[in-house]
Amino acid sequence: MRGGPGDAERRERWGRLFEELDSNKDGRLDVHELRQGLARLGGGSPDRGAQQGISPEGDADSDGGLDLEEFILYLQEREQRLLLLFHSLDRNQDGHIDVSEIQQSFRALGISISLEQAEKILHSMDRDDTMTIDWQEWRDHFLLHSLENVEDVLYFWKHSTVLDIGECLTVPDEFSEQEKLTGVWWKQLVAGAMAGAVSRTGTAPLDRLKVFMQVHASKTNRLNILGGLWSMIQEGGVRSLWRGNGINVLKIAPESAIKFMAYEQIKRAIWGQQETLHVQERFVAGSLAGATAQTIIYPMEVLKTRLTLRRTGQYKGLLDCAWRILEREGPRAFYRGYLPNVLGIIPYAGIDLAVYETLKNRWLQQYSHDSADPGILVLLACGTISSTCGQIASYPLALVRTRMQAQASIEGAPQLSMLGLLRHILSQEGVRGLYRGIAPNFMKVIPAVSISYVVYENMKQALGVTSRSTGRS
């Protein structure tokens, strides 16, 4: 492309812009000059990509600024991204973006905006008062300015599953084509797996207590949190509180990898090359991917329950436990409780996504006047609330699954089907019986979210993945 008349015109235009922004005339641009220059031009803050360009990664000669050639290279890459985004928003491909197309684009991100809000966004870019945005207006508005209208909303509010609360029913993370091409996706998966491992280990005593109460608590014994903890410590000492944690951590990597690969394949099979899915489409693809992953790794779930509930000296280890189950109960034992587990994906994933989208919309409509970045506390709160609501909805199925996994190992326990067990619990204990162990489950949510976030951010730093959000690593 270099040498063509269009390229020469662009380089000349960029050269004039460079001279205008280079206030001290030293032939270099830094972030301070970008901010000052754009304020003079009425453009607000520079795009984060431009700020990141003035860094060891984007600064070719590592001197802390951009010379003219580096500035032009950045703008060339930027224009290519803007052109792709412009075409994706121009639904009817007529070369103009109108109000309805802005609304449709936000709807595709799971965000409902009013006609008035869409018109406000359009007016901020429409220089010729045609009530449409052409490529030149789009390019000139966003070339150095932040894309907070669309791209930042997608980036900041992407519903991430790195906040590990020990559940396996979440919809997988969505990665952009850029993240896949640059290899960021696998680094984020590794960082998420490490965060999950540390988080689950830190909250393992509460997780074991939850499983213990799901299986053993009843109206007759009135087992509570302190009584359950004391009973476990008396039987096996303090170390026994971490029983079952090893395999709980071990299953993170295969489950995440299978779920991610299945999600991408299902997306491609059903919706082709469409990069951004609507919320309903994410729910369908995510639920199918979750069911695929659970089908493959489910024997590990059964082993986790058996090892969590084991008495001192009952098994020598993971392989011994697997061999004894196979020998005494046959291969079908490794899929006990599979049906309620897979059915639990639907209420969990559906309510988790729905609550998150509702909270996101409420925040964007009320507080996103200056930036689409809600800050980490808002994101953590929204993720925690939506996951907790999903857990409440799916908890009875999770309890039935756990009891079905464990019932063969409990002497005298009836071997019941899913419906038989539900009827038995309701007749003996009422609706409250379906929520045994939910208190320690809630108690572990905040520490699990906090630990997983801190570890995730530190792992991302160690792997060289930077966040675009200011104040976040």
C-alpha positions as CSV (number, residue, x, y, z in Angstrom):
1,M,0.0,0.0,0.0
2,R,2.9,2.4,0.6
3,G,3.5,4.7,-2.3
4,G,-0.1,4.9,-3.4
5,P,-1.9,8.3,-3.6
6,G,-4.2,7.4,-0.7
7,D,-1.3,6.4,1.5
8,A,0.6,9.5,0.6
9,E,-2.4,11.6,1.6
10,R,-2.8,9.8,4.9
11,R,0.9,10.1,5.8
12,E,0.7,13.9,5.0
13,R,-2.4,14.2,7.2
14,W,-0.8,12.2,10.0
15,G,2.4,14.3,9.7
16,R,0.4,17.5,10.2
17,L,-1.4,15.9,13.2
18,F,2.0,14.9,14.7
19,E,3.4,18.5,14.3
20,E,0.2,19.9,16.0
21,L,0.5,17.4,18.9
22,D,4.3,17.8,19.4
23,S,4.1,20.9,21.6
24,N,7.8,21.1,22.5
25,K,8.9,20.5,18.9
26,D,11.4,17.8,19.9
27,G,10.3,15.4,17.2
28,R,8.7,13.0,19.8
29,L,5.3,12.5,21.4
30,D,4.6,11.4,25.0
31,V,1.3,10.8,26.8
32,H,1.4,14.3,28.3
33,E,1.6,15.9,24.9
34,L,-1.1,13.6,23.5
35,R,-3.5,14.6,26.4
36,Q,-2.7,18.3,26.0
37,G,-3.0,18.2,22.2
38,L,-6.3,16.4,22.2
39,A,-7.8,18.7,24.8
40,R,-6.9,21.6,22.5
41,L,-8.6,19.7,19.6
42,G,-11.6,19.0,21.8
43,G,-11.1,15.3,21.8
44,G,-10.8,14.4,25.5
45,S,-8.5,11.6,26.5
46,P,-6.2,9.7,24.1
47,D,-7.0,6.1,23.3
48,R,-5.4,3.6,25.7
49,G,-3.7,2.0,22.8
50,A,-1.8,5.2,22.1
51,Q,-0.8,5.3,25.8
52,Q,0.3,1.7,25.7
53,G,2.2,2.4,22.4
54,I,4.5,4.7,24.5
55,S,5.9,1.7,26.3
56,P,8.7,-0.9,25.8
57,E,6.3,-3.0,23.6
58,G,5.2,-0.2,21.2
59,D,8.2,2.1,21.4
60,A,10.6,0.7,18.8
61,D,13.8,2.4,20.2
62,S,12.7,2.2,23.9
63,D,13.3,5.9,24.5
64,G,9.9,6.6,26.2
65,G,8.3,8.5,23.2
66,L,7.0,8.1,19.7
67,D,8.8,9.6,16.7
68,L,7.0,10.3,13.5
69,E,7.5,6.8,12.0
70,E,6.3,5.1,15.2
71,F,3.3,7.4,15.4
72,I,2.4,6.7,11.8
73,L,2.8,2.9,12.3
74,Y,0.5,3.1,15.3
75,L,-2.1,5.1,13.3
76,Q,-2.0,2.6,10.4
77,E,-2.8,-0.3,12.8
78,R,-5.4,1.8,14.5
79,E,-7.2,2.7,11.2
80,Q,-7.4,-1.0,10.2
81,R,-9.1,-1.8,13.5
82,L,-11.5,1.1,13.2
83,L,-12.4,0.1,9.6
84,L,-13.2,-3.5,10.8
85,L,-15.3,-2.1,13.6
86,F,-17.1,0.4,11.3
87,H,-18.1,-2.4,8.9
88,S,-19.3,-4.6,11.8
89,L,-21.6,-1.8,13.0
90,D,-22.8,-0.9,9.4
91,R,-25.3,-3.7,9.3
92,N,-26.8,-2.9,5.9
93,Q,-23.3,-2.1,4.4
94,D,-24.5,1.2,3.0
95,G,-21.4,3.1,4.2
96,H,-23.2,4.9,7.0
97,I,-24.1,4.1,10.6
98,D,-27.5,5.3,11.7
99,V,-29.3,5.3,15.1
100,S,-31.0,1.9,14.6
101,E,-27.6,0.3,13.9
102,I,-26.1,1.8,17.0
103,Q,-29.0,0.4,19.1
104,Q,-28.6,-3.1,17.4
105,S,-24.9,-3.1,18.1
106,F,-25.4,-2.4,21.8
107,R,-28.2,-5.0,21.9
108,A,-25.7,-7.6,20.5
109,L,-23.5,-6.9,23.5
110,G,-26.5,-7.5,25.8
111,I,-27.0,-3.8,26.5
112,S,-30.4,-2.0,26.0
113,I,-30.0,1.7,25.2
114,S,-32.9,4.1,24.5
115,L,-33.4,6.0,21.2
116,E,-32.3,9.2,23.0
117,Q,-29.0,7.6,24.2
118,A,-28.3,6.3,20.7
119,E,-28.9,9.7,19.2
120,K,-26.6,11.3,21.8
121,I,-23.8,8.9,20.7
122,L,-24.5,9.6,17.1
123,H,-24.5,13.4,17.6
124,S,-21.1,13.2,19.2
125,M,-19.6,12.0,15.9
126,D,-22.0,13.5,13.3
127,R,-20.2,16.6,12.0
128,D,-22.4,17.3,9.0
129,D,-25.8,16.9,10.7
130,T,-27.0,14.1,8.5
131,M,-28.0,11.9,11.4
132,T,-25.7,9.3,10.1
133,I,-21.9,8.6,10.6
134,D,-19.8,7.9,7.5
135,W,-16.3,6.3,7.6
136,Q,-14.5,9.7,7.6
137,E,-16.4,10.9,10.6
138,W,-16.0,7.6,12.4
139,R,-12.2,7.5,11.7
140,D,-11.6,11.1,12.7
141,H,-13.6,10.8,15.9
142,F,-11.9,7.6,17.1
143,L,-8.4,7.7,15.6
144,L,-6.9,8.8,18.9
145,H,-9.9,9.1,21.1
146,S,-11.1,6.3,23.4
147,L,-13.7,3.9,21.9
148,E,-15.7,3.9,25.1
149,N,-19.0,4.0,23.2
150,V,-18.8,0.4,21.9
151,E,-15.4,-1.3,22.3
152,D,-14.8,-0.3,25.9
153,V,-18.3,-1.4,26.9
154,L,-17.5,-4.8,25.4
155,Y,-14.1,-5.0,27.0
156,F,-14.9,-3.8,30.5
157,W,-18.2,-5.6,30.9
158,K,-17.2,-9.0,29.4
159,H,-18.6,-11.4,31.9
160,S,-15.5,-13.2,33.0
161,T,-15.4,-16.5,34.8
162,V,-12.0,-15.9,36.5
163,L,-13.8,-15.2,39.8
164,D,-13.7,-18.8,40.9
165,I,-16.2,-19.7,43.5
166,G,-15.7,-23.5,43.1
167,E,-18.6,-24.0,40.7
168,C,-18.3,-25.8,37.4
169,L,-21.5,-24.6,35.7
170,T,-20.4,-21.2,34.4
171,V,-20.5,-20.1,30.8
172,P,-17.0,-20.0,29.3
173,D,-15.1,-16.7,28.7
174,E,-15.5,-15.0,25.4
175,F,-12.3,-14.1,23.6
176,S,-12.0,-11.7,20.7
177,E,-10.3,-12.6,17.4
178,Q,-7.5,-10.2,18.4
179,E,-7.0,-12.1,21.7
180,K,-6.9,-15.4,19.9
181,L,-4.4,-14.2,17.3
182,T,-2.0,-12.7,19.9
183,G,-2.1,-15.7,22.2
184,V,-3.7,-13.7,25.0
185,W,-6.5,-16.3,25.4
186,W,-4.3,-19.1,26.6
187,K,-2.4,-16.8,29.0
188,Q,-5.7,-15.8,30.5
189,L,-6.8,-19.4,30.8
190,V,-3.6,-20.3,32.6
191,A,-3.9,-17.3,34.9
192,G,-7.5,-18.3,35.6
193,A,-6.6,-21.9,36.3
194,M,-3.9,-20.8,38.8
195,A,-6.3,-18.3,40.4
196,G,-8.9,-21.2,40.7
197,A,-6.3,-23.5,42.3
198,V,-5.2,-21.0,44.9
199,S,-8.8,-19.9,45.6
200,R,-10.1,-23.5,46.0
201,T,-7.2,-24.4,48.3
202,G,-7.9,-21.4,50.4
203,T,-11.6,-22.1,50.8
204,A,-11.3,-26.0,50.9
205,P,-12.4,-26.4,54.5
206,L,-15.7,-24.6,53.8
207,D,-16.2,-26.6,50.6
208,R,-15.6,-29.9,52.5
209,L,-18.0,-28.7,55.2
210,K,-20.7,-27.9,52.5
211,V,-20.4,-31.5,51.1
212,F,-20.4,-33.0,54.6
213,M,-23.6,-31.2,55.5
214,Q,-25.2,-32.0,52.1
215,V,-24.8,-35.7,52.7
216,H,-25.0,-36.0,56.5
217,A,-27.1,-33.1,57.8
218,S,-30.8,-33.9,58.6
219,K,-33.7,-32.9,60.9
220,T,-32.6,-35.6,63.4
221,N,-28.9,-34.7,63.9
222,R,-29.3,-30.9,63.4
223,L,-25.7,-30.7,62.1
224,N,-24.6,-27.1,62.0
225,I,-21.4,-25.2,60.8
226,L,-19.4,-25.4,64.1
227,G,-20.6,-29.0,64.8
228,G,-19.6,-30.1,61.3
229,L,-16.1,-28.5,61.5
230,W,-15.5,-30.0,65.0
231,S,-16.7,-33.4,63.9
232,M,-14.3,-33.4,60.9
233,I,-11.4,-32.2,63.0
234,Q,-12.1,-34.9,65.7
235,E,-12.2,-37.6,63.1
236,G,-9.0,-36.7,61.1
237,G,-7.3,-33.6,62.5
238,V,-7.0,-30.2,61.0
239,R,-5.4,-31.6,57.8
240,S,-8.6,-33.5,57.1
241,L,-10.3,-30.2,56.3
242,W,-8.5,-30.3,53.0
243,R,-9.6,-33.8,51.9
244,G,-10.7,-33.9,48.3
245,N,-9.0,-30.6,47.5
246,G,-6.3,-32.2,45.4
247,I,-8.6,-33.6,42.7
248,N,-10.8,-30.4,43.0
249,V,-7.7,-28.4,41.8
250,L,-6.6,-31.1,39.4
251,K,-9.8,-31.0,37.4
252,I,-9.7,-27.2,36.7
253,A,-7.2,-27.4,33.8
254,P,-9.0,-30.2,31.7
255,E,-12.4,-28.8,32.4
256,S,-11.5,-25.2,31.4
257,A,-9.7,-26.4,28.2
258,I,-12.5,-28.7,27.1
259,K,-15.2,-26.1,27.9
260,F,-13.3,-23.4,25.9
261,M,-12.7,-25.7,22.9
262,A,-16.3,-27.0,22.9
263,Y,-17.6,-23.4,23.2
264,E,-15.6,-22.2,20.2
265,Q,-16.7,-25.3,18.1
266,I,-20.4,-24.9,19.0
267,K,-20.2,-21.2,18.3
268,R,-18.7,-21.8,14.8
269,A,-21.1,-24.7,14.1
270,I,-24.3,-22.8,14.9
271,W,-23.4,-19.1,14.2
272,G,-20.5,-19.4,11.7
273,Q,-17.9,-16.6,11.9
274,Q,-20.1,-14.2,14.1
275,E,-17.6,-12.9,16.6
276,T,-19.9,-11.4,19.3
277,L,-22.9,-13.5,20.4
278,H,-26.1,-12.1,21.9
279,V,-26.8,-13.0,25.5
280,Q,-29.3,-15.8,24.6
281,E,-26.8,-17.3,22.1
282,R,-24.0,-17.2,24.8
283,F,-26.4,-19.0,27.1
284,V,-27.1,-21.8,24.6
285,A,-23.5,-22.2,23.5
286,G,-22.2,-22.0,27.0
287,S,-24.7,-24.5,28.4
288,L,-23.8,-27.0,25.6
289,A,-20.1,-26.5,26.2
290,G,-20.6,-27.0,29.9
291,A,-22.5,-30.2,29.4
292,T,-19.7,-31.4,27.1
293,A,-17.0,-30.7,29.6
294,Q,-19.0,-32.2,32.5
295,T,-19.7,-35.4,30.4
296,I,-15.9,-35.9,29.9
297,I,-14.6,-35.1,33.4
298,Y,-17.6,-36.2,35.4
299,P,-15.8,-39.3,36.9
300,M,-13.4,-36.8,38.6
301,E,-16.5,-35.1,40.2
302,V,-17.5,-38.5,41.7
303,L,-14.0,-39.1,42.9
304,K,-13.9,-35.6,44.5
305,T,-17.1,-36.3,46.5
306,R,-15.9,-39.7,47.6
307,L,-12.4,-38.4,48.7
308,T,-14.0,-35.4,50.4
309,L,-16.2,-37.6,52.5
310,R,-13.7,-40.4,53.2
311,R,-12.8,-41.5,56.7
312,T,-9.2,-41.7,57.9
313,G,-7.5,-44.7,56.3
314,Q,-10.4,-45.5,54.0
315,Y,-8.4,-44.9,50.8
316,K,-4.7,-44.8,50.1
317,G,-5.1,-42.1,47.5
318,L,-6.8,-41.1,44.3
319,L,-6.0,-44.2,42.3
320,D,-6.9,-46.5,45.1
321,C,-10.3,-44.8,45.5
322,A,-11.0,-45.1,41.7
323,W,-10.0,-48.8,41.7
324,R,-12.2,-49.6,44.7
325,I,-15.3,-47.9,43.1
326,L,-14.7,-49.7,39.9
327,E,-14.2,-53.1,41.6
328,R,-17.2,-52.8,44.0
329,E,-19.7,-50.8,42.0
330,G,-18.7,-51.1,38.4
331,P,-18.1,-48.3,35.8
332,R,-21.6,-46.9,36.0
333,A,-20.8,-45.6,39.5
334,F,-18.6,-42.9,37.9
335,Y,-21.7,-41.3,36.4
336,R,-24.0,-41.4,39.5
337,G,-25.7,-38.0,39.8
338,Y,-24.8,-37.0,36.2
339,L,-28.4,-36.1,35.2
340,P,-29.0,-33.5,38.0
341,N,-25.5,-32.2,37.4
342,V,-26.2,-31.5,33.7
343,L,-29.7,-30.2,34.4
344,G,-28.2,-27.8,37.0
345,I,-26.2,-26.0,34.2
346,I,-29.5,-24.5,32.8
347,P,-30.7,-22.5,35.9
348,Y,-27.2,-21.7,37.0
349,A,-25.9,-20.3,33.7
350,G,-29.2,-18.7,32.7
351,I,-29.7,-16.8,36.0
352,D,-26.0,-16.0,36.3
353,L,-26.0,-14.3,32.8
354,A,-29.4,-12.7,33.3
355,V,-28.6,-11.1,36.6
356,Y,-25.2,-9.9,35.4
357,E,-26.7,-8.3,32.3
358,T,-29.4,-6.6,34.4
359,L,-26.8,-5.2,36.8
360,K,-24.6,-4.1,33.9
361,N,-27.5,-2.3,32.1
362,R,-28.5,-0.6,35.4
363,W,-25.0,0.7,36.0
364,L,-24.4,1.8,32.4
365,Q,-27.7,3.7,32.3
366,Q,-27.1,5.5,35.6
367,Y,-23.4,6.0,36.0
368,S,-21.5,5.6,32.6
369,H,-21.5,9.4,31.7
370,D,-17.7,9.7,31.5
371,S,-16.4,6.1,31.0
372,A,-17.6,2.6,30.4
373,D,-15.1,1.3,33.0
374,P,-17.1,0.6,36.2
375,G,-14.0,-0.1,38.3
376,I,-13.0,-3.4,39.9
377,L,-15.3,-3.2,43.0
378,V,-18.4,-2.8,40.8
379,L,-17.3,-5.7,38.6
380,L,-16.6,-7.9,41.5
381,A,-19.9,-7.1,43.1
382,C,-21.9,-7.8,39.9
383,G,-20.0,-11.1,39.3
384,T,-20.5,-12.2,42.9
385,I,-24.2,-11.3,43.0
386,S,-25.0,-13.0,39.7
387,S,-23.0,-16.2,40.6
388,T,-24.7,-16.4,44.0
389,C,-28.2,-16.0,42.4
390,G,-27.2,-18.8,40.0
391,Q,-26.1,-21.0,42.9
392,I,-29.4,-20.5,44.8
393,A,-31.4,-21.6,41.8
394,S,-29.3,-24.7,41.0
395,Y,-28.5,-25.7,44.6
396,P,-31.2,-28.3,45.1
397,L,-30.0,-30.2,42.0
398,A,-26.4,-29.8,43.3
399,L,-27.4,-31.4,46.6
400,V,-29.2,-34.3,44.9
401,R,-26.1,-34.8,42.7
402,T,-23.8,-35.0,45.7
403,R,-26.1,-37.4,47.6
404,M,-26.3,-39.7,44.5
405,Q,-22.5,-39.6,44.2
406,A,-22.1,-40.5,47.8
407,Q,-25.0,-42.9,48.6
408,A,-23.3,-46.1,47.6
409,S,-20.5,-45.4,50.1
410,I,-22.8,-44.8,53.0
411,E,-23.9,-48.0,54.9
412,G,-27.6,-48.5,55.0
413,A,-28.4,-45.6,52.6
414,P,-31.1,-46.2,50.1
415,Q,-29.9,-46.3,46.4
416,L,-32.4,-43.8,44.9
417,S,-32.8,-42.2,41.5
418,M,-32.9,-38.4,41.1
419,L,-36.7,-38.1,41.4
420,G,-36.8,-40.8,44.2
421,L,-34.2,-38.8,46.2
422,L,-36.0,-35.5,45.6
423,R,-39.3,-37.1,46.9
424,H,-37.4,-38.7,49.9
425,I,-35.8,-35.3,50.9
426,L,-39.1,-33.4,50.5
427,S,-41.1,-35.9,52.5
428,Q,-38.5,-36.3,55.3
429,E,-37.2,-32.7,55.7
430,G,-39.3,-30.4,53.5
431,V,-37.9,-27.7,51.2
432,R,-35.3,-26.7,53.7
433,G,-33.7,-30.2,53.2
434,L,-32.8,-29.2,49.6
435,Y,-30.6,-26.4,50.9
436,R,-28.5,-28.3,53.5
437,G,-25.0,-26.9,53.4
438,I,-25.8,-23.6,51.7
439,A,-24.5,-21.5,54.6
440,P,-20.8,-22.6,54.3
441,N,-21.3,-22.3,50.5
442,F,-22.2,-18.6,50.9
443,M,-19.4,-18.1,53.4
444,K,-16.8,-19.1,50.9
445,V,-18.0,-16.8,48.1
446,I,-16.3,-13.5,49.2
447,P,-12.9,-15.0,50.1
448,A,-13.0,-17.2,47.0
449,V,-13.7,-14.2,44.7
450,S,-11.1,-12.0,46.5
451,I,-8.3,-14.6,46.3
452,S,-9.0,-15.6,42.7
453,Y,-9.0,-11.9,41.6
454,V,-5.7,-11.1,43.3
455,V,-4.0,-14.2,42.0
456,Y,-5.4,-13.7,38.5
457,E,-4.1,-10.2,38.2
458,N,-0.7,-11.2,39.5
459,M,-0.5,-14.2,37.1
460,K,-1.5,-11.9,34.2
461,Q,1.4,-9.6,35.1
462,A,3.8,-12.5,35.3
463,L,2.6,-13.8,31.9
464,G,2.9,-10.3,30.3
465,V,-0.9,-9.7,29.8
466,T,-1.8,-6.1,30.4
467,S,-5.3,-4.7,31.1
468,R,-6.4,-1.6,29.2
469,S,-8.2,-0.3,32.3
470,T,-6.3,2.4,34.1
471,G,-5.6,1.4,37.7
472,R,-5.7,-2.3,36.8
473,S,-2.7,-4.3,35.9
